Amino acid sequence: MYFRSAHPDFTSNREHGFSFVESMLSLNIFLIVTSSLLPVAVTLHKEMEALHIETEVLHQLEGELYRQATSSSPSATYTKKVNEHPITFTIALEEQYVRGCATWTTFRTSKEECLYVKQE
């Protein structure tokens, strides 16, 4: 049987071990949760960066496509850096449309996006 003493300074040996084991268990749970969420956070950050690059590439492709559509002979291929990533832009005339494509590599695969505009 276990009886508590009326004296407030009295602690038994069992209570000291319990708080250490409890602390170690809490630390282990914290480390497991943290180590599980860290890869998810890194992947999420990379995906956000890839989406930001794609948005920036499409914005620049659209601007270049409209500039080329008003010229007499829309045709160009060049490489430009967008957020320190090399992007290859290709502008070509296809019948009555001007096709603009951008090609780049993300952390997973290479991507290509094309836009079309009617030549004026």
N, C-alpha and C positions, 0 to 999 in steps of 0.2 A: 504494500500500500504506500501511497505517496501523500504526505500531508504538507501543506505549506506552513511555514513558520510565520508567526505574527511579526517577526522582526523584518523591516524593509530591506536591510543590507544582505539578507541571507539568499543565496542562490545555490542551487544544486549543480552537480557536475553534468547532469543530463541536459540542462538548459544551454550550457555553453556549446556542446557538440551539435545541438539541433540548429542553432543559428548559423554555424559554419557550414553545415550540410545544406541548409536552406539557401545560403548565399552562393554556394557552388552550383546548386541546381539552377538558381536564377541566372547566374553568369552563363551557364551552358545553354539555357533556353535563349538568352539574348544573342549569343554567338551563332546559334543555329539559325535563328530568324534573320540576323544580319547577313550571314553568308548565303542565305537563300535569296534575299532581296537584292544583293549587290549585282549579280549578273543581269538581273532584270532591269535595274537602273542603268547599267552600262549599255545594254541593247536599246533601251528606250532613248537614251541620249544619242546613239548612233543613228537611229531611225529618224529622230527629229532633225538631225543635221542633214541626212540624205533628203528629207522632204524640203528642207530650206534650200538646198542646192537645186533640187528639181524646180522649185518655184522660181528661183532666180534665173535658171537656164531658160525656162519657158518665157519669162518676161523679156529677157534679152533676145531670144529667138523671135518673138513677136515683133519687137521693134525693128530688128534687122530685116525681117520678112517684108514688112510694109515699106521700108526704105528701098529694098530691092525691087518690089513690085512696081514702083513708080519709075524705075530706070528703064532704059531702052533694051538692055540685054541682061536680065537678072541671072547671074551665075557666079557663084563664089564658093570656095572651100577654104576654111581657115580654122586655126585652133586658138582658143582664148582661155585664159584662166578666170574661173569664177570661184571665189572663196578658196583660192589656192588649189583648185581641182582643174585639170586640163579638160576642156570641152571642145569637141570638133563640130563646127557648124558647116552645113552643106546647103546651099541654096541653088535650085535648078528650076528651069522652066519645063513644065509638062503640059502640053497643049495650051489651054487658055488659063491654066493655074500656075502659080509659083509655089513650089514645094520647098519648105525649109525644115531641115532635120538637125537635131542636136544629139550627139552621142557622147556618153561619159560613163565612168565606172564608179559604182558605189562600193560600199564595204562588202557587199554580197555578190553582186553581178554587174554586168555592163547594161546600160539602158540606152534606148533610143526613143526620142519623141519627135513626131513630125507634125507640122502645121501647114495648112494650105490657104492661099488667098488668091482671089481672081485678079488677073493682071489688068491694069487700067490702060 
